[in-house]
Amino acid sequence: MLKKRTVIIGAILLVLATFIVTFIGTSALFIISGNGSLLFGGFRGSSDVKIGQIISIMKQYYVEPLEDDLLLEGALRGIVASVKDPYSRYMNQEEYAEMMEEHSSQYAGIGVVVSVDPKDNLIKVIAPFENSPGEKAGILPGDKIIKVNGTEVWGDQLNEAVKMMKGPPKTEVILTIIRGRFSKPQNITIVRDMIVLHTVEHEMLADNIGYIRITHFYEDTAKDFNEALDALYAQDVKGLVIDVRSNPGGLMQEVVKITDRLVPEGIIVYTEDRNKERRMEYSGEEEIKIPLAILTNGASASASEILSGAVKDHRKGTLVGTKTYGKGVVQSVLPLGDGSGLSLTVSKYYTPNGISIHGKGIEPDVVVELPEELQIMSISQLSQEEDVQLQKAIEIVTKGF
């Protein structure tokens, strides 16, 4: 009897030992080999073991064969998505290359800036590029994209949705959007084209009022702005209106250079990271000496709000229009060495007076709403006569002569 019990106990121990060895072996194989070391090397405790266990079980028992790269990419996306930040995302090699291309001066697509609305996990249009296929087809800031070519898309599929919206010039893509809280879905057909970004436009209006529209803050935007302002000065400009309506933002260094020319010596903006360490951006002694107004709306975001906040806090000009978007966080784009990349929120920014506008926006000094029938039009489609926000800015600047 004792011998039989010993055999049974020995068999049980053998099974347990086999399971433990198999478990540790498959987990360790995943953790220390290939790209696994890049992902899980920093975890402590049982997290890395658990991930290895899940990968092993899925590869062994899932109803269809699974590739290591597919599982690894899903894990990477899940890790970044777990912080529930619509501005942080993992990008594979193709997506990272496309993102870098979008910040260059020319690429193919529909020309629409989108983000994730955390309230409903829908893909929200921040703003279409000016004169882009998206704008020409009628896409507006605030539209929610629920389908691309008939395929349902959600916020956690942002990368895939953007990829579906892109394509060669002269090809069509159909976006199904909802506009407004209780609107019915509608289909908008867009013909893709090359997107050529001209981020600064300027003209001299009546009574020597200069007008500069900034659509994005990309590379060379500050250079183009300075050239535009110099050209207006050469024409004896007496007042200036800067239009950042429906400008979704861009590069901080570009907006800092522009704001430096407008406001007096002092703080333009400062950022604060998780350790409460601050990075200050200062303006020099040069400042604009003519009356200034800044036009804003609900799609003026990020870098546009840095400009608006600095001008308002320094009392250097008058903000006219409607409340801004409220994006007061800063992202760093980090290449991961294999062609993929990570866009990660690394700090919050504050206006010179120490105000965080994230989720709040900036209230203009003078609130002016566009008539309801004009709110379905993009800024570039408005005539000067019907653009009541611009007219009010001109009036304010003229009184400052």
TORKOL-4160 file (C-alpha; in steps of 0.2 Angstrom, whole numbers, padded with zeros to 4 digits, m for minus):
401
<pt num="1" X="0000" Y="0000" Z="0000"/>
<pt num="2" X="0014" Y="0012" Z="0005"/>
<pt num="3" X="0023" Y="0008" Z="m0012"/>
<pt num="4" X="0007" Y="0012" Z="m0022"/>
<pt num="5" X="0005" Y="0028" Z="m0013"/>
<pt num="6" X="0023" Y="0033" Z="m0016"/>
<pt num="7" X="0020" Y="0029" Z="m0035"/>
<pt num="8" X="0005" Y="0040" Z="m0035"/>
<pt num="9" X="0014" Y="0055" Z="m0026"/>
<pt num="10" X="0029" Y="0053" Z="m0038"/>
<pt num="11" X="0017" Y="0054" Z="m0053"/>
<pt num="12" X="0009" Y="0070" Z="m0047"/>
<pt num="13" X="0025" Y="0078" Z="m0043"/>
<pt num="14" X="0031" Y="0073" Z="m0060"/>
<pt num="15" X="0016" Y="0081" Z="m0068"/>
<pt num="16" X="0018" Y="0097" Z="m0058"/>
<pt num="17" X="0037" Y="0098" Z="m0062"/>
<pt num="18" X="0033" Y="0096" Z="m0081"/>
<pt num="19" X="0020" Y="0110" Z="m0080"/>
<pt num="20" X="0032" Y="0122" Z="m0071"/>
<pt num="21" X="0047" Y="0118" Z="m0082"/>
<pt num="22" X="0036" Y="0120" Z="m0098"/>
<pt num="23" X="0028" Y="0136" Z="m0090"/>
<pt num="24" X="0044" Y="0144" Z="m0085"/>
<pt num="25" X="0053" Y="0139" Z="m0101"/>
<pt num="26" X="0039" Y="0146" Z="m0113"/>
<pt num="27" X="0038" Y="0162" Z="m0103"/>
<pt num="28" X="0056" Y="0164" Z="m0102"/>
<pt num="29" X="0058" Y="0161" Z="m0121"/>
<pt num="30" X="0046" Y="0175" Z="m0125"/>
<pt num="31" X="0053" Y="0187" Z="m0112"/>
<pt num="32" X="0071" Y="0186" Z="m0116"/>
<pt num="33" X="0070" Y="0182" Z="m0135"/>
<pt num="34" X="0068" Y="0194" Z="m0150"/>
<pt num="35" X="0058" Y="0210" Z="m0147"/>
<pt num="36" X="0051" Y="0203" Z="m0131"/>
<pt num="37" X="0066" Y="0210" Z="m0121"/>
<pt num="38" X="0062" Y="0227" Z="m0128"/>
<pt num="39" X="0044" Y="0226" Z="m0121"/>
<pt num="40" X="0045" Y="0216" Z="m0105"/>
<pt num="41" X="0062" Y="0219" Z="m0098"/>
<pt num="42" X="0057" Y="0233" Z="m0087"/>
<pt num="43" X="0042" Y="0224" Z="m0078"/>
<pt num="44" X="0044" Y="0218" Z="m0061"/>
<pt num="45" X="0036" Y="0204" Z="m0051"/>
<pt num="46" X="0024" Y="0192" Z="m0060"/>
<pt num="47" X="0018" Y="0204" Z="m0074"/>
<pt num="48" X="0031" Y="0198" Z="m0086"/>
<pt num="49" X="0028" Y="0180" Z="m0082"/>
<pt num="50" X="0009" Y="0182" Z="m0084"/>
<pt num="51" X="0011" Y="0190" Z="m0101"/>
<pt num="52" X="0023" Y="0176" Z="m0106"/>
<pt num="53" X="0010" Y="0164" Z="m0100"/>
<pt num="54" X="m0004" Y="0172" Z="m0110"/>
<pt num="55" X="0006" Y="0172" Z="m0126"/>
<pt num="56" X="0011" Y="0154" Z="m0124"/>
<pt num="57" X="m0007" Y="0148" Z="m0120"/>
<pt num="58" X="m0014" Y="0158" Z="m0135"/>
<pt num="59" X="m0001" Y="0152" Z="m0147"/>
<pt num="60" X="m0004" Y="0134" Z="m0141"/>
<pt num="61" X="m0023" Y="0134" Z="m0140"/>
<pt num="62" X="m0031" Y="0148" Z="m0150"/>
<pt num="63" X="m0042" Y="0141" Z="m0164"/>
<pt num="64" X="m0031" Y="0149" Z="m0178"/>
<pt num="65" X="m0012" Y="0150" Z="m0179"/>
<pt num="66" X="m0005" Y="0166" Z="m0172"/>
<pt num="67" X="0011" Y="0175" Z="m0177"/>
<pt num="68" X="0022" Y="0182" Z="m0164"/>
<pt num="69" X="0023" Y="0199" Z="m0172"/>
<pt num="70" X="0004" Y="0201" Z="m0171"/>
<pt num="71" X="0003" Y="0196" Z="m0153"/>
<pt num="72" X="0017" Y="0208" Z="m0148"/>
<pt num="73" X="0010" Y="0223" Z="m0158"/>
<pt num="74" X="m0007" Y="0220" Z="m0149"/>
<pt num="75" X="0002" Y="0220" Z="m0132"/>
<pt num="76" X="0011" Y="0236" Z="m0136"/>
<pt num="77" X="m0005" Y="0244" Z="m0141"/>
<pt num="78" X="m0014" Y="0238" Z="m0126"/>
<pt num="79" X="0000" Y="0245" Z="m0114"/>
<pt num="80" X="m0001" Y="0262" Z="m0122"/>
<pt num="81" X="m0020" Y="0262" Z="m0122"/>
<pt num="82" X="m0021" Y="0257" Z="m0104"/>
<pt num="83" X="m0018" Y="0275" Z="m0098"/>
<pt num="84" X="m0033" Y="0281" Z="m0108"/>
<pt num="85" X="m0025" Y="0296" Z="m0115"/>
<pt num="86" X="m0031" Y="0300" Z="m0133"/>
<pt num="87" X="m0015" Y="0308" Z="m0137"/>
<pt num="88" X="m0003" Y="0294" Z="m0133"/>
<pt num="89" X="m0002" Y="0279" Z="m0145"/>
<pt num="90" X="0010" Y="0266" Z="m0152"/>
<pt num="91" X="0014" Y="0266" Z="m0170"/>
<pt num="92" X="0021" Y="0252" Z="m0180"/>
<pt num="93" X="0034" Y="0255" Z="m0194"/>
<pt num="94" X="0021" Y="0260" Z="m0207"/>
<pt num="95" X="0011" Y="0271" Z="m0196"/>
<pt num="96" X="0026" Y="0280" Z="m0189"/>
<pt num="97" X="0032" Y="0283" Z="m0206"/>
<pt num="98" X="0015" Y="0290" Z="m0211"/>
<pt num="99" X="0015" Y="0301" Z="m0196"/>
<pt num="100" X="0032" Y="0309" Z="m0200"/>
<pt num="101" X="0026" Y="0311" Z="m0218"/>
<pt num="102" X="0010" Y="0321" Z="m0212"/>
<pt num="103" X="0022" Y="0333" Z="m0203"/>
<pt num="104" X="0031" Y="0336" Z="m0219"/>
<pt num="105" X="0025" Y="0348" Z="m0233"/>
<pt num="106" X="0017" Y="0336" Z="m0244"/>
<pt num="107" X="0008" Y="0319" Z="m0244"/>
<pt num="108" X="m0007" Y="0310" Z="m0251"/>
<pt num="109" X="m0023" Y="0308" Z="m0242"/>
<pt num="110" X="m0039" Y="0318" Z="m0237"/>
<pt num="111" X="m0031" Y="0331" Z="m0226"/>
<pt num="112" X="m0041" Y="0329" Z="m0210"/>
<pt num="113" X="m0034" Y="0330" Z="m0192"/>
<pt num="114" X="m0042" Y="0318" Z="m0180"/>
<pt num="115" X="m0041" Y="0312" Z="m0162"/>
<pt num="116" X="m0051" Y="0301" Z="m0150"/>
<pt num="117" X="m0065" Y="0308" Z="m0140"/>
<pt num="118" X="m0063" Y="0300" Z="m0123"/>
<pt num="119" X="m0081" Y="0303" Z="m0119"/>
<pt num="120" X="m0088" Y="0291" Z="m0132"/>
<pt num="121" X="m0073" Y="0283" Z="m0139"/>
<pt num="122" X="m0077" Y="0290" Z="m0156"/>
<pt num="123" X="m0065" Y="0297" Z="m0169"/>
<pt num="124" X="m0067" Y="0316" Z="m0169"/>
<pt num="125" X="m0062" Y="0328" Z="m0182"/>
<pt num="126" X="m0051" Y="0342" Z="m0175"/>
<pt num="127" X="m0050" Y="0351" Z="m0191"/>
<pt num="128" X="m0048" Y="0348" Z="m0210"/>
<pt num="129" X="m0033" Y="0356" Z="m0218"/>
<pt num="130" X="m0037" Y="0372" Z="m0228"/>
<pt num="131" X="m0042" Y="0368" Z="m0246"/>
<pt num="132" X="m0039" Y="0350" Z="m0243"/>
<pt num="133" X="m0051" Y="0336" Z="m0251"/>
<pt num="134" X="m0059" Y="0334" Z="m0234"/>
<pt num="135" X="m0063" Y="0352" Z="m0232"/>
<pt num="136" X="m0069" Y="0353" Z="m0250"/>
<pt num="137" X="m0081" Y="0338" Z="m0247"/>
<pt num="138" X="m0089" Y="0346" Z="m0232"/>
<pt num="139" X="m0080" Y="0339" Z="m0217"/>
<pt num="140" X="m0081" Y="0351" Z="m0202"/>
<pt num="141" X="m0072" Y="0352" Z="m0185"/>
<pt num="142" X="m0082" Y="0341" Z="m0172"/>
<pt num="143" X="m0088" Y="0328" Z="m0184"/>
<pt num="144" X="m0088" Y="0311" Z="m0178"/>
<pt num="145" X="m0082" Y="0297" Z="m0190"/>
<pt num="146" X="m0091" Y="0281" Z="m0187"/>
<pt num="147" X="m0087" Y="0271" Z="m0203"/>
<pt num="148" X="m0074" Y="0271" Z="m0216"/>
<pt num="149" X="m0079" Y="0263" Z="m0233"/>
<pt num="150" X="m0093" Y="0255" Z="m0223"/>
<pt num="151" X="m0082" Y="0248" Z="m0210"/>
<pt num="152" X="m0086" Y="0253" Z="m0192"/>
<pt num="153" X="m0072" Y="0262" Z="m0183"/>
<pt num="154" X="m0069" Y="0267" Z="m0165"/>
<pt num="155" X="m0057" Y="0277" Z="m0156"/>
<pt num="156" X="m0046" Y="0262" Z="m0151"/>
<pt num="157" X="m0044" Y="0259" Z="m0169"/>
<pt num="158" X="m0038" Y="0276" Z="m0173"/>
<pt num="159" X="m0022" Y="0270" Z="m0182"/>
<pt num="160" X="m0031" Y="0258" Z="m0193"/>
<pt num="161" X="m0045" Y="0271" Z="m0197"/>
<pt num="162" X="m0032" Y="0284" Z="m0202"/>
<pt num="163" X="m0023" Y="0271" Z="m0213"/>
<pt num="164" X="m0040" Y="0267" Z="m0222"/>
<pt num="165" X="m0043" Y="0285" Z="m0225"/>
<pt num="166" X="m0027" Y="0287" Z="m0234"/>
<pt num="167" X="m0024" Y="0281" Z="m0252"/>
<pt num="168" X="m0017" Y="0286" Z="m0269"/>
<pt num="169" X="m0023" Y="0303" Z="m0277"/>
<pt num="170" X="m0039" Y="0302" Z="m0287"/>
<pt num="171" X="m0046" Y="0287" Z="m0277"/>
<pt num="172" X="m0062" Y="0289" Z="m0267"/>
<pt num="173" X="m0065" Y="0285" Z="m0248"/>
<pt num="174" X="m0082" Y="0286" Z="m0240"/>
<pt num="175" X="m0084" Y="0293" Z="m0222"/>
<pt num="176" X="m0099" Y="0290" Z="m0212"/>
<pt num="177" X="m0101" Y="0304" Z="m0200"/>
<pt num="178" X="m0112" Y="0311" Z="m0187"/>
<pt num="179" X="m0113" Y="0330" Z="m0184"/>
<pt num="180" X="m0121" Y="0336" Z="m0168"/>
<pt num="181" X="m0128" Y="0326" Z="m0154"/>
<pt num="182" X="m0144" Y="0320" Z="m0162"/>
<pt num="183" X="m0140" Y="0320" Z="m0180"/>
<pt num="184" X="m0142" Y="0305" Z="m0191"/>
<pt num="185" X="m0127" Y="0297" Z="m0199"/>
<pt num="186" X="m0122" Y="0304" Z="m0217"/>
<pt num="187" X="m0110" Y="0298" Z="m0230"/>
<pt num="188" X="m0097" Y="0310" Z="m0237"/>
<pt num="189" X="m0087" Y="0304" Z="m0252"/>
<pt num="190" X="m0070" Y="0312" Z="m0253"/>
<pt num="191" X="m0058" Y="0311" Z="m0268"/>
<pt num="192" X="m0040" Y="0309" Z="m0261"/>
<pt num="193" X="m0027" Y="0320" Z="m0267"/>
<pt num="194" X="m0009" Y="0327" Z="m0263"/>
<pt num="195" X="m0010" Y="0337" Z="m0248"/>
<pt num="196" X="0002" Y="0352" Z="m0250"/>
<pt num="197" X="0003" Y="0362" Z="m0233"/>
<pt num="198" X="0004" Y="0381" Z="m0234"/>
<pt num="199" X="0002" Y="0385" Z="m0216"/>
<pt num="200" X="0003" Y="0404" Z="m0217"/>
<pt num="201" X="m0007" Y="0416" Z="m0228"/>
<pt num="202" X="m0008" Y="0435" Z="m0227"/>
<pt num="203" X="m0016" Y="0450" Z="m0235"/>
<pt num="204" X="m0018" Y="0469" Z="m0231"/>
<pt num="205" X="m0036" Y="0473" Z="m0228"/>
<pt num="206" X="m0044" Y="0491" Z="m0228"/>
<pt num="207" X="m0037" Y="0504" Z="m0217"/>
<pt num="208" X="m0020" Y="0496" Z="m0217"/>
<pt num="209" X="m0026" Y="0482" Z="m0206"/>
<pt num="210" X="m0014" Y="0467" Z="m0209"/>
<pt num="211" X="m0022" Y="0449" Z="m0208"/>
<pt num="212" X="m0012" Y="0433" Z="m0205"/>
<pt num="213" X="m0020" Y="0416" Z="m0205"/>
<pt num="214" X="m0010" Y="0402" Z="m0198"/>
<pt num="215" X="m0018" Y="0385" Z="m0201"/>
<pt num="216" X="m0005" Y="0374" Z="m0192"/>
<pt num="217" X="0012" Y="0375" Z="m0183"/>
<pt num="218" X="0023" Y="0364" Z="m0193"/>
<pt num="219" X="0041" Y="0366" Z="m0199"/>
<pt num="220" X="0045" Y="0383" Z="m0206"/>
<pt num="221" X="0028" Y="0390" Z="m0200"/>
<pt num="222" X="0038" Y="0403" Z="m0190"/>
<pt num="223" X="0049" Y="0408" Z="m0204"/>
<pt num="224" X="0034" Y="0410" Z="m0215"/>
<pt num="225" X="0025" Y="0420" Z="m0202"/>
<pt num="226" X="0040" Y="0432" Z="m0200"/>
<pt num="227" X="0041" Y="0434" Z="m0219"/>
<pt num="228" X="0022" Y="0438" Z="m0219"/>
<pt num="229" X="0023" Y="0451" Z="m0205"/>
<pt num="230" X="0039" Y="0459" Z="m0213"/>
<pt num="231" X="0029" Y="0461" Z="m0229"/>
<pt num="232" X="0014" Y="0469" Z="m0220"/>
<pt num="233" X="0026" Y="0481" Z="m0211"/>
<pt num="234" X="0034" Y="0486" Z="m0228"/>
<pt num="235" X="0016" Y="0491" Z="m0233"/>
<pt num="236" X="0014" Y="0502" Z="m0217"/>
<pt num="237" X="0003" Y="0491" Z="m0207"/>
<pt num="238" X="m0006" Y="0500" Z="m0193"/>
<pt num="239" X="m0015" Y="0485" Z="m0185"/>
<pt num="240" X="m0014" Y="0466" Z="m0185"/>
<pt num="241" X="m0027" Y="0452" Z="m0185"/>
<pt num="242" X="m0020" Y="0434" Z="m0182"/>
<pt num="243" X="m0032" Y="0420" Z="m0186"/>
<pt num="244" X="m0029" Y="0403" Z="m0178"/>
<pt num="245" X="m0047" Y="0397" Z="m0180"/>
<pt num="246" X="m0048" Y="0379" Z="m0183"/>
<pt num="247" X="m0029" Y="0377" Z="m0181"/>
<pt num="248" X="m0026" Y="0361" Z="m0172"/>
<pt num="249" X="m0009" Y="0365" Z="m0166"/>
<pt num="250" X="0008" Y="0357" Z="m0171"/>
<pt num="251" X="0026" Y="0360" Z="m0165"/>
<pt num="252" X="0029" Y="0370" Z="m0149"/>
<pt num="253" X="0046" Y="0377" Z="m0155"/>
<pt num="254" X="0037" Y="0385" Z="m0170"/>
<pt num="255" X="0023" Y="0394" Z="m0160"/>
<pt num="256" X="0036" Y="0400" Z="m0147"/>
<pt num="257" X="0046" Y="0408" Z="m0161"/>
<pt num="258" X="0030" Y="0417" Z="m0167"/>
<pt num="259" X="0024" Y="0422" Z="m0150"/>
<pt num="260" X="0042" Y="0429" Z="m0146"/>
<pt num="261" X="0039" Y="0442" Z="m0159"/>
<pt num="262" X="0022" Y="0448" Z="m0152"/>
<pt num="263" X="0023" Y="0449" Z="m0133"/>
<pt num="264" X="0035" Y="0458" Z="m0121"/>
<pt num="265" X="0049" Y="0451" Z="m0112"/>
<pt num="266" X="0044" Y="0437" Z="m0100"/>
<pt num="267" X="0036" Y="0420" Z="m0100"/>
<pt num="268" X="0028" Y="0413" Z="m0116"/>
<pt num="269" X="0023" Y="0396" Z="m0109"/>
<pt num="270" X="0030" Y="0383" Z="m0097"/>
<pt num="271" X="0029" Y="0364" Z="m0096"/>
<pt num="272" X="0028" Y="0353" Z="m0081"/>
<pt num="273" X="0032" Y="0335" Z="m0081"/>
<pt num="274" X="0027" Y="0321" Z="m0069"/>
<pt num="275" X="0042" Y="0326" Z="m0057"/>
<pt num="276" X="0035" Y="0344" Z="m0056"/>
<pt num="277" X="0051" Y="0349" Z="m0066"/>
<pt num="278" X="0047" Y="0365" Z="m0076"/>
<pt num="279" X="0054" Y="0370" Z="m0093"/>
<pt num="280" X="0052" Y="0389" Z="m0096"/>
<pt num="281" X="0050" Y="0397" Z="m0113"/>
<pt num="282" X="0054" Y="0416" Z="m0113"/>
<pt num="283" X="0052" Y="0430" Z="m0125"/>
<pt num="284" X="0065" Y="0443" Z="m0128"/>
<pt num="285" X="0063" Y="0462" Z="m0128"/>
<pt num="286" X="0056" Y="0464" Z="m0145"/>
<pt num="287" X="0037" Y="0465" Z="m0146"/>
<pt num="288" X="0024" Y="0471" Z="m0158"/>
<pt num="289" X="0020" Y="0489" Z="m0157"/>
<pt num="290" X="0003" Y="0490" Z="m0166"/>
<pt num="291" X="m0015" Y="0485" Z="m0160"/>
<pt num="292" X="m0017" Y="0466" Z="m0161"/>
<pt num="293" X="m0032" Y="0454" Z="m0161"/>
<pt num="294" X="m0032" Y="0435" Z="m0161"/>
<pt num="295" X="m0046" Y="0425" Z="m0169"/>
<pt num="296" X="m0051" Y="0409" Z="m0160"/>
<pt num="297" X="m0064" Y="0395" Z="m0160"/>
<pt num="298" X="m0068" Y="0378" Z="m0153"/>
<pt num="299" X="m0056" Y="0370" Z="m0165"/>
<pt num="300" X="m0041" Y="0381" Z="m0160"/>
<pt num="301" X="m0030" Y="0369" Z="m0150"/>
<pt num="302" X="m0013" Y="0365" Z="m0143"/>
<pt num="303" X="0000" Y="0377" Z="m0150"/>
<pt num="304" X="m0014" Y="0389" Z="m0155"/>
<pt num="305" X="m0019" Y="0390" Z="m0137"/>
<pt num="306" X="m0001" Y="0393" Z="m0132"/>
<pt num="307" X="m0001" Y="0409" Z="m0143"/>
<pt num="308" X="m0018" Y="0414" Z="m0138"/>
<pt num="309" X="m0014" Y="0411" Z="m0119"/>
<pt num="310" X="0002" Y="0421" Z="m0120"/>
<pt num="311" X="m0006" Y="0436" Z="m0129"/>
<pt num="312" X="m0020" Y="0436" Z="m0117"/>
<pt num="313" X="m0010" Y="0435" Z="m0101"/>
<pt num="314" X="0002" Y="0448" Z="m0107"/>
<pt num="315" X="m0013" Y="0459" Z="m0111"/>
<pt num="316" X="m0004" Y="0462" Z="m0128"/>
<pt num="317" X="m0020" Y="0459" Z="m0139"/>
<pt num="318" X="m0038" Y="0455" Z="m0139"/>
<pt num="319" X="m0045" Y="0438" Z="m0141"/>
<pt num="320" X="m0061" Y="0437" Z="m0152"/>
<pt num="321" X="m0072" Y="0423" Z="m0156"/>
<pt num="322" X="m0077" Y="0408" Z="m0146"/>
<pt num="323" X="m0068" Y="0397" Z="m0133"/>
<pt num="324" X="m0054" Y="0387" Z="m0138"/>
<pt num="325" X="m0052" Y="0368" Z="m0138"/>
<pt num="326" X="m0043" Y="0365" Z="m0122"/>
<pt num="327" X="m0028" Y="0354" Z="m0126"/>
<pt num="328" X="m0015" Y="0358" Z="m0113"/>
<pt num="329" X="m0003" Y="0343" Z="m0114"/>
<pt num="330" X="0013" Y="0340" Z="m0123"/>
<pt num="331" X="0018" Y="0325" Z="m0133"/>
<pt num="332" X="0035" Y="0318" Z="m0137"/>
<pt num="333" X="0037" Y="0307" Z="m0152"/>
<pt num="334" X="0050" Y="0293" Z="m0148"/>
<pt num="335" X="0057" Y="0282" Z="m0162"/>
<pt num="336" X="0059" Y="0264" Z="m0155"/>
<pt num="337" X="0074" Y="0259" Z="m0166"/>
<pt num="338" X="0066" Y="0247" Z="m0177"/>
<pt num="339" X="0056" Y="0260" Z="m0187"/>
<pt num="340" X="0041" Y="0260" Z="m0175"/>
<pt num="341" X="0037" Y="0274" Z="m0163"/>
<pt num="342" X="0028" Y="0280" Z="m0148"/>
<pt num="343" X="0018" Y="0297" Z="m0146"/>
<pt num="344" X="0018" Y="0299" Z="m0128"/>
<pt num="345" X="0011" Y="0313" Z="m0117"/>
<pt num="346" X="0025" Y="0319" Z="m0106"/>
<pt num="347" X="0020" Y="0335" Z="m0098"/>
<pt num="348" X="0007" Y="0348" Z="m0096"/>
<pt num="349" X="0009" Y="0366" Z="m0101"/>
<pt num="350" X="0003" Y="0382" Z="m0093"/>
<pt num="351" X="0000" Y="0400" Z="m0098"/>
<pt num="352" X="0012" Y="0414" Z="m0092"/>
<pt num="353" X="0000" Y="0416" Z="m0077"/>
<pt num="354" X="0001" Y="0398" Z="m0072"/>
<pt num="355" X="m0016" Y="0393" Z="m0079"/>
<pt num="356" X="m0019" Y="0375" Z="m0086"/>
<pt num="357" X="m0031" Y="0376" Z="m0100"/>
<pt num="358" X="m0032" Y="0357" Z="m0102"/>
<pt num="359" X="m0051" Y="0352" Z="m0104"/>
<pt num="360" X="m0056" Y="0370" Z="m0101"/>
<pt num="361" X="m0050" Y="0380" Z="m0116"/>
<pt num="362" X="m0047" Y="0399" Z="m0116"/>
<pt num="363" X="m0062" Y="0411" Z="m0115"/>
<pt num="364" X="m0060" Y="0425" Z="m0128"/>
<pt num="365" X="m0060" Y="0443" Z="m0122"/>
<pt num="366" X="m0074" Y="0447" Z="m0134"/>
<pt num="367" X="m0086" Y="0432" Z="m0138"/>
<pt num="368" X="m0093" Y="0432" Z="m0155"/>
<pt num="369" X="m0103" Y="0418" Z="m0163"/>
<pt num="370" X="m0104" Y="0415" Z="m0181"/>
<pt num="371" X="m0122" Y="0414" Z="m0187"/>
<pt num="372" X="m0129" Y="0396" Z="m0187"/>
<pt num="373" X="m0130" Y="0395" Z="m0206"/>
<pt num="374" X="m0112" Y="0399" Z="m0207"/>
<pt num="375" X="m0105" Y="0386" Z="m0194"/>
<pt num="376" X="m0107" Y="0373" Z="m0207"/>
<pt num="377" X="m0094" Y="0382" Z="m0218"/>
<pt num="378" X="m0075" Y="0381" Z="m0215"/>
<pt num="379" X="m0065" Y="0397" Z="m0211"/>
<pt num="380" X="m0058" Y="0399" Z="m0229"/>
<pt num="381" X="m0075" Y="0398" Z="m0236"/>
<pt num="382" X="m0082" Y="0413" Z="m0227"/>
<pt num="383" X="m0082" Y="0430" Z="m0236"/>
<pt num="384" X="m0075" Y="0445" Z="m0226"/>
<pt num="385" X="m0092" Y="0453" Z="m0227"/>
<pt num="386" X="m0101" Y="0438" Z="m0218"/>
<pt num="387" X="m0087" Y="0434" Z="m0206"/>
<pt num="388" X="m0094" Y="0443" Z="m0191"/>
<pt num="389" X="m0079" Y="0437" Z="m0180"/>
<pt num="390" X="m0066" Y="0445" Z="m0192"/>
<pt num="391" X="m0077" Y="0461" Z="m0193"/>
<pt num="392" X="m0077" Y="0463" Z="m0174"/>
<pt num="393" X="m0058" Y="0460" Z="m0173"/>
<pt num="394" X="m0055" Y="0473" Z="m0187"/>
<pt num="395" X="m0066" Y="0485" Z="m0177"/>
<pt num="396" X="m0057" Y="0482" Z="m0161"/>
<pt num="397" X="m0040" Y="0484" Z="m0169"/>
<pt num="398" X="m0045" Y="0500" Z="m0178"/>
<pt num="399" X="m0050" Y="0508" Z="m0162"/>
<pt num="400" X="m0033" Y="0505" Z="m0156"/>
<pt num="401" X="m0025" Y="0517" Z="m0168"/>
